[in-house]
Amino acid sequence: MEIFRKRPILDYRHRVSSFWSYFRSKLVDYAHFFYILMRFQFFRCLDFYGTVFRFYFKNHAFARTDFAILSKYWLDSPFAISKRYLQLKLEPDVHQYGETPLLTIEKIAQKANITERDHVFELGCGTGRCAFWLAYFRACSVTAIEQIPDFVDFSNQLVEKNSFLEGKLHFIRGDFLSTDLSQATVIYLYGTKMTNSQIESLIFNLNKIQLGTTIITVSYSLNEIIAESKNHALLKEYFAVTAKFAVEFLWGKATVFIQKKLQ
Ligand SMILES: C[S@@+](CC[C@H](N)C(=O)[O-])C[C@H]1O[C@@H](n2cnc3c(N)ncnc32)[C@H](O)[C@@H]1O
């Protein structure tokens, strides 16, 4: 009898305490999400003002191009365009889009020592802001590959409007996992949402690039992916990391790896 009287009280207490722990954990989740969102918007503003002061005054043609890109994607953001494209492709993860801030690409270009003699291949160029920045401020040739047609079409329209860029900057619609990358002296990849098997396919594609080509990746080095791969023995490409440093992205800090193709 004693047992029967106590049970409902225990159940009730248990339910109340599990409700509070559930509520607390949800509250922590929402607070974290809110923090990320605020941080993202704050750094977006900071990046915009930084870009204006650092680059727009120096190069008015770049300012016009970059402002045209920002205006074009003001209401229909690149994040939404990318999400719609990935939904149509029935991709399980549709939140793959991200951007390298221009102040960050400047730092990366300095560390990688990109000069006007280089031919940079940007793998997955998104709206093309980095590709335009590289062509204007480093005066190098740039081939920017992107799968989303809207991005490529608008970038090509901007190239056509600017004779300075003709023959220097090319936007190609395609899959960088199967595009010929052999003309590259520098490859830039910001693909933090790529799966290991996609990166492995890319490493196979890097088979044909010239020795000494610089490959820049964000958040992981190619050797880390090779080490984790089941095809470790097959991936005979070897890369030497020559520099590794932290830079700011809108969502937080990330490590950039600069590596050279050795064999
Ligand atoms: C994270 S965004 C980076 C955009 C830009 N590189 C930057 O740093 O600001 C990755 C882009 O790569 C594109 N992408 C992903 N996989 C691709 C593939 N296999 N071929 C071509 N583009 C791809 C996506 O559509 C997206 O626009």
The ligand as an SDF file (V2000), in Angstrom:
LIG
                    3D

 27 29  0  0  0  0  0  0  0  0999 V2000
   30.4720   27.8570  -49.7530 C   0  0  0  0  0  0  0  0  0  0  0  0
   30.0650   28.5620  -51.3380 S   0  0  0  0  0  0  0  0  0  0  0  0
   31.5370   29.5090  -51.6170 C   0  0  0  0  0  0  0  0  0  0  0  0
   31.3380   30.7060  -52.5430 C   0  0  0  0  0  0  0  0  0  0  0  0
   32.6230   31.4830  -52.8630 C   0  0  0  0  0  0  0  0  0  0  0  0
   33.6790   30.5910  -53.2990 N   0  0  0  0  0  0  0  0  0  0  0  0
   33.1140   32.2520  -51.6720 C   0  0  0  0  0  0  0  0  0  0  0  0
   34.0750   31.7900  -51.0490 O   0  0  0  0  0  0  0  0  0  0  0  0
   32.5700   33.3070  -51.3570 O   0  0  0  0  0  0  0  0  0  0  0  0
   30.2670   27.1330  -52.3480 C   0  0  0  0  0  0  0  0  0  0  0  0
   29.7560   27.3010  -53.7720 C   0  0  0  0  0  0  0  0  0  0  0  0
   30.2010   26.1740  -54.5230 O   0  0  0  0  0  0  0  0  0  0  0  0
   29.1780   25.7510  -55.3870 C   0  0  0  0  0  0  0  0  0  0  0  0
   29.4190   24.3220  -55.6440 N   0  0  0  0  0  0  0  0  0  0  0  0
   29.3590   23.2910  -54.7660 C   0  0  0  0  0  0  0  0  0  0  0  0
   29.6780   22.1380  -55.3560 N   0  0  0  0  0  0  0  0  0  0  0  0
   29.9720   22.4250  -56.6480 C   0  0  0  0  0  0  0  0  0  0  0  0
   30.3930   21.6470  -57.7590 C   0  0  0  0  0  0  0  0  0  0  0  0
   30.5970   20.3330  -57.6500 N   0  0  0  0  0  0  0  0  0  0  0  0
   30.6240   22.2840  -58.9300 N   0  0  0  0  0  0  0  0  0  0  0  0
   30.4270   23.6120  -59.0600 C   0  0  0  0  0  0  0  0  0  0  0  0
   30.0390   24.4180  -58.0300 N   0  0  0  0  0  0  0  0  0  0  0  0
   29.8030   23.8300  -56.8420 C   0  0  0  0  0  0  0  0  0  0  0  0
   27.9010   26.0350  -54.6250 C   0  0  0  0  0  0  0  0  0  0  0  0
   26.8090   26.1780  -55.5090 O   0  0  0  0  0  0  0  0  0  0  0  0
   28.2560   27.3310  -53.9020 C   0  0  0  0  0  0  0  0  0  0  0  0
   27.8750   28.4480  -54.6590 O   0  0  0  0  0  0  0  0  0  0  0  0
  1  2  1  0
  2  3  1  0
  2 10  1  0
  3  4  1  0
  4  5  1  0
  5  6  1  0
  5  7  1  0
  7  8  2  0
  7  9  1  0
 10 11  1  0
 11 12  1  0
 11 26  1  0
 12 13  1  0
 13 14  1  0
 13 24  1  0
 14 15  1  0
 14 23  1  0
 15 16  2  0
 16 17  1  0
 17 18  1  0
 17 23  2  0
 18 19  1  0
 18 20  2  0
 20 21  1  0
 21 22  2  0
 22 23  1  0
 24 25  1  0
 24 26  1  0
 26 27  1  0
M  CHG  2   2   1   9  -1
M  END
$$$$
